[in-house]
């Protein structure tokens, strides 16, 4: 069973699908343009939110794939 390829494909898909969610719609861009300099905290908060959400998804995938890793790939205990 090509478990290393399964890991590679799954993690590649998850990592490339990640994006920063700003919750700004197309019409908001026009109206918020004058306030762009004042929105630094908002955009920083959206980056942190995106990072936490993506980290949670990666953690869940790690947990789901941990038995496969331990069974097929790992030769040492604690290498996960």
DATANOR-V590656 format. One record per pair of residues at least 12 apart in sequence whose ideal C-beta (glycine too) atoms are under 7 Angstrom apart, sorted by the first residue. I is the first residue (numbers start at 1). J is the second residue. Records with the same first field share a line. If there is no record, write none. Layout:
I: J  J
This chain:
1: 72
3: 68  72  73
4: 73
7: 65
10: 61
14: 57  58  61
18: 54
20: 46  47  50
21: 46  49  50
22: 43  46
23: 46
66: 80
